[in-house]
Amino acid sequence: MYLISFKSTHHAMMMEMKVKEKNLKALTIPTPRAISNSCGMSIKLMEEVELEKLVEIVEKEDLKILGIFKVGDNTLEMVYEGR
């Protein structure tokens, strides 16, 4: 599973809309402290999705993200750095 952390609530809401349009299951959650100390929002994909599909949405919509993280057992690994 992946978690996408955003630089703004607006961009998190836009991404949530886009993943729902693609019929992907996702939850909007507070950004984990392991990623950022700010009060940001993240989207956690609740199913397996190809990383390339997520990057395509982020780039096409010009969303400002902190990064895309691979979620493991008690781990978060950045697999795509935001811009």
C-alpha positions as CSV (number, residue, x, y, z in Angstrom):
1,M,0.0,0.0,0.0
2,Y,1.0,3.6,-0.5
3,L,0.6,6.8,1.5
4,I,0.7,10.2,-0.2
5,S,1.6,13.2,1.9
6,F,0.6,16.7,0.7
7,K,1.9,20.2,1.2
8,S,-1.7,21.6,1.4
9,T,-5.1,20.4,2.4
10,H,-6.4,21.6,-1.0
11,H,-4.1,19.3,-2.9
12,A,-5.0,16.3,-0.6
13,M,-8.7,16.9,-1.4
14,M,-8.0,17.1,-5.1
15,M,-6.1,13.8,-5.0
16,E,-8.9,12.2,-3.0
17,M,-11.3,13.2,-5.7
18,K,-9.0,11.8,-8.5
19,V,-8.5,8.4,-6.8
20,K,-12.2,8.1,-6.3
21,E,-12.8,8.9,-10.0
22,K,-10.5,5.9,-10.7
23,N,-12.5,3.7,-8.3
24,L,-9.6,3.3,-5.9
25,K,-10.2,2.8,-2.2
26,A,-8.5,5.4,-0.2
27,L,-8.7,7.1,3.2
28,T,-7.8,10.7,4.1
29,I,-5.7,10.7,7.3
30,P,-3.5,13.1,9.3
31,T,0.0,12.9,8.1
32,P,2.1,10.6,10.3
33,R,4.7,12.4,12.5
34,A,7.3,10.2,11.0
35,I,6.8,12.1,7.7
36,S,6.1,15.7,8.9
37,N,5.6,17.6,12.2
38,S,3.0,19.8,10.5
39,C,-0.7,19.3,10.7
40,G,-0.9,18.1,7.1
41,M,-3.2,15.5,5.5
42,S,-2.3,12.4,3.7
43,I,-4.1,9.9,1.5
44,K,-3.6,6.2,2.3
45,L,-4.5,3.8,-0.6
46,M,-6.3,0.8,0.8
47,E,-5.5,-1.5,-2.1
48,E,-2.5,-2.3,-4.2
49,V,-2.0,0.3,-6.9
50,E,0.9,0.7,-9.3
51,L,3.2,3.5,-8.2
52,E,3.3,4.8,-11.8
53,K,-0.5,5.4,-11.7
54,L,-0.2,7.5,-8.6
55,V,2.7,9.5,-10.0
56,E,0.8,10.1,-13.2
57,I,-2.2,11.6,-11.3
58,V,0.1,13.8,-9.2
59,E,2.0,15.1,-12.2
60,K,-1.0,15.6,-14.4
61,E,-2.9,17.5,-11.8
62,D,0.3,19.4,-10.7
63,L,-0.3,18.5,-7.1
64,K,2.3,19.6,-4.5
65,I,3.2,16.6,-2.4
66,L,5.8,15.9,0.2
67,G,6.2,12.4,-1.2
68,I,4.7,9.0,-1.9
69,F,5.6,6.4,0.7
70,K,5.4,2.6,0.6
71,V,3.7,1.4,3.8
72,G,5.1,-1.7,5.4
73,D,4.8,-3.3,8.8
74,N,5.7,-0.4,11.0
75,T,7.7,1.3,8.2
76,L,7.3,4.1,5.7
77,E,9.8,4.2,2.8
78,M,9.8,7.2,0.4
79,V,9.5,5.9,-3.1
80,Y,8.8,9.2,-4.9
81,E,9.9,12.6,-3.7
82,G,7.5,15.6,-4.1
83,R,8.3,18.8,-5.7
